[in-house]
Amino acid sequence: MGKANNKQQIGIYVATSLVVGSMIGSGIFMLPAAMAKIGSISLLGWLFSGVGALLLAIVFSRLSKLVPKTGGPYIYPKEGFGDFIGFLSGWGYWLSILVTNASIAIAFTGYLLVFVPVWSESQVAIIAVPIVVVWLLTWINSRGIKSGGYLQLTTTILKIIPLVIVTIAG
């Protein structure tokens, strides 16, 4: 892991969309219906999750100042506790991202099948769409942080628009 390159590559809007888009997530449109059965106590779940995400952001912010190196969830435990703990942390993070990306691709497929119902009758489409989504996103991200950032900005705006409409319209 090298020294952090502090050259600014993205602007405030893209950086904000990376945080907001990650926090909103793909389940924001499906979870409220499922949580409605639980009642208003489910709001505590949203509150605890939000507080947890905020605390995690604060921890990473402070760690990035204490350890100004690239490597994120791997480098911080490595610097504090050694190579093995750094490896375990990096490996665990990598596995969680692997599962998360697959879940997002499957959720995207579920949303897409609502708009293209003929594909829901095809097992090939049900399997192929998430695979294509993962490879497409991998390709976009491999083009650099700007490409991935602009995609995140676009998808975050597309997530926020219906939320604002529902909030205003009731």
C-alpha positions as CSV (number, residue, x, y, z in Angstrom):
1,M,0.0,0.0,0.0
2,G,1.3,3.4,-0.9
3,K,1.1,6.8,0.4
4,A,-2.2,8.5,-0.2
5,N,-2.5,10.5,-3.3
6,N,-4.4,13.6,-2.2
7,K,-5.0,14.9,-5.8
8,Q,-8.6,15.8,-6.1
9,Q,-10.2,13.6,-8.9
10,I,-13.9,14.1,-8.1
11,G,-15.9,17.2,-7.1
12,I,-18.3,17.7,-4.2
13,Y,-21.4,16.6,-6.0
14,V,-19.9,13.2,-7.0
15,A,-18.3,12.7,-3.6
16,T,-21.7,13.5,-1.9
17,S,-23.5,11.1,-4.2
18,L,-21.1,8.3,-3.4
19,V,-22.0,8.7,0.3
20,V,-25.7,9.4,-0.2
21,G,-26.1,6.7,-2.8
22,S,-24.3,4.1,-0.6
23,M,-26.6,5.0,2.3
24,I,-29.8,4.9,0.4
25,G,-29.0,1.6,-1.2
26,S,-31.2,-0.5,-3.5
27,G,-33.6,-1.8,-0.9
28,I,-35.1,1.7,-0.1
29,F,-38.1,1.1,-2.3
30,M,-38.9,-2.5,-1.1
31,L,-38.1,-2.3,2.6
32,P,-40.8,0.2,3.6
33,A,-43.6,-2.2,2.4
34,A,-42.0,-5.1,4.3
35,M,-41.4,-2.9,7.4
36,A,-45.0,-1.5,7.4
37,K,-46.2,-4.8,8.8
38,I,-44.0,-4.2,11.9
39,G,-45.4,-0.8,12.5
40,S,-43.9,2.5,13.6
41,I,-41.3,0.6,15.7
42,S,-39.5,-0.1,12.4
43,L,-38.5,3.6,12.4
44,L,-36.1,2.7,15.2
45,G,-34.4,0.3,12.8
46,W,-33.8,3.1,10.3
47,L,-32.6,5.4,13.1
48,F,-30.1,2.9,14.5
49,S,-28.9,2.1,11.0
50,G,-28.4,5.8,10.2
51,V,-26.5,6.4,13.5
52,G,-24.4,3.3,12.8
53,A,-23.5,4.5,9.3
54,L,-22.6,8.0,10.7
55,L,-20.4,6.5,13.4
56,L,-18.7,4.3,10.8
57,A,-18.1,7.4,8.6
58,I,-16.5,9.3,11.5
59,V,-14.3,6.3,12.4
60,F,-13.0,6.1,8.8
61,S,-12.5,9.8,8.6
62,R,-10.3,9.8,11.7
63,L,-8.4,6.7,10.7
64,S,-7.7,8.3,7.3
65,K,-6.0,11.2,9.1
66,L,-4.1,8.9,11.4
67,V,-2.9,6.5,8.7
68,P,-2.5,8.6,5.5
69,K,-2.0,5.5,3.2
70,T,-4.2,3.9,0.6
71,G,-5.8,0.5,1.5
72,G,-8.9,1.5,3.5
73,P,-10.4,-1.4,5.5
74,Y,-7.2,-3.4,5.1
75,I,-4.5,-0.8,6.0
76,Y,-6.0,0.5,9.2
77,P,-6.1,-2.8,11.1
78,K,-2.8,-3.8,9.6
79,E,-1.1,-0.7,10.9
80,G,-2.7,-1.1,14.4
81,F,-2.6,-4.9,14.9
82,G,-0.3,-6.4,12.2
83,D,-0.5,-8.2,8.9
84,F,-2.8,-11.1,9.9
85,I,-5.5,-8.9,11.3
86,G,-5.2,-6.6,8.3
87,F,-5.5,-9.6,6.0
88,L,-8.6,-10.8,7.9
89,S,-10.2,-7.4,7.8
90,G,-9.5,-6.9,4.1
91,W,-10.7,-10.5,3.2
92,G,-13.9,-10.0,5.2
93,Y,-14.5,-6.7,3.5
94,W,-13.9,-8.2,0.1
95,L,-16.3,-11.1,0.8
96,S,-19.0,-8.6,2.1
97,I,-18.6,-6.6,-1.1
98,L,-18.9,-9.7,-3.2
99,V,-22.2,-10.7,-1.6
100,T,-23.5,-7.1,-1.6
101,N,-22.8,-6.7,-5.3
102,A,-24.5,-9.9,-6.2
103,S,-27.5,-8.9,-4.0
104,I,-27.7,-5.5,-5.8
105,A,-27.5,-7.1,-9.2
106,I,-30.4,-9.5,-8.2
107,A,-32.4,-6.6,-6.8
108,F,-31.9,-4.7,-10.0
109,T,-33.1,-7.7,-12.0
110,G,-36.2,-7.8,-9.8
111,Y,-36.9,-4.2,-10.5
112,L,-36.2,-4.6,-14.2
113,L,-38.5,-7.6,-14.6
114,V,-41.4,-5.4,-13.5
115,F,-40.8,-3.2,-16.5
116,V,-40.0,-6.0,-18.9
117,P,-42.3,-8.8,-17.7
118,V,-41.6,-11.0,-20.7
119,W,-38.1,-11.6,-19.4
120,S,-39.5,-13.1,-16.1
121,E,-40.7,-16.1,-18.1
122,S,-37.1,-16.8,-19.3
123,Q,-34.7,-18.5,-16.9
124,V,-31.8,-17.4,-19.2
125,A,-32.8,-13.8,-18.8
126,I,-33.2,-14.2,-15.0
127,I,-29.7,-15.5,-14.8
128,A,-28.1,-13.4,-17.5
129,V,-29.3,-10.0,-16.4
130,P,-27.4,-10.0,-13.0
131,I,-24.3,-11.3,-14.7
132,V,-24.4,-8.6,-17.3
133,V,-25.1,-5.9,-14.6
134,V,-22.0,-7.0,-12.6
135,W,-19.8,-7.0,-15.6
136,L,-21.1,-3.7,-16.9
137,L,-20.5,-2.0,-13.5
138,T,-17.1,-3.6,-13.3
139,W,-16.2,-2.2,-16.7
140,I,-17.4,1.2,-15.8
141,N,-15.5,1.2,-12.5
142,S,-12.3,0.0,-14.3
143,R,-12.4,3.1,-16.4
144,G,-11.5,5.2,-13.3
145,I,-13.0,7.0,-10.3
146,K,-14.6,9.7,-12.5
147,S,-16.6,7.2,-14.6
148,G,-17.8,5.3,-11.5
149,G,-18.5,8.6,-9.7
150,Y,-20.6,10.0,-12.5
151,L,-22.6,6.7,-12.7
152,Q,-23.1,7.0,-8.9
153,L,-24.2,10.6,-9.2
154,T,-26.8,9.6,-11.9
155,T,-28.2,6.6,-10.0
156,T,-28.4,8.7,-6.8
157,I,-30.4,11.4,-8.5
158,L,-32.6,8.7,-10.0
159,K,-33.2,7.3,-6.5
160,I,-33.8,10.7,-4.9
161,I,-36.4,11.9,-7.4
162,P,-39.1,9.3,-6.6
163,L,-38.4,9.7,-2.9
164,V,-38.9,13.5,-3.1
165,I,-42.1,13.0,-5.2
166,V,-43.5,10.5,-2.6
167,T,-42.5,12.8,0.3
168,I,-44.1,15.9,-1.3
169,A,-47.2,14.2,-2.8
170,G,-47.7,12.0,0.3
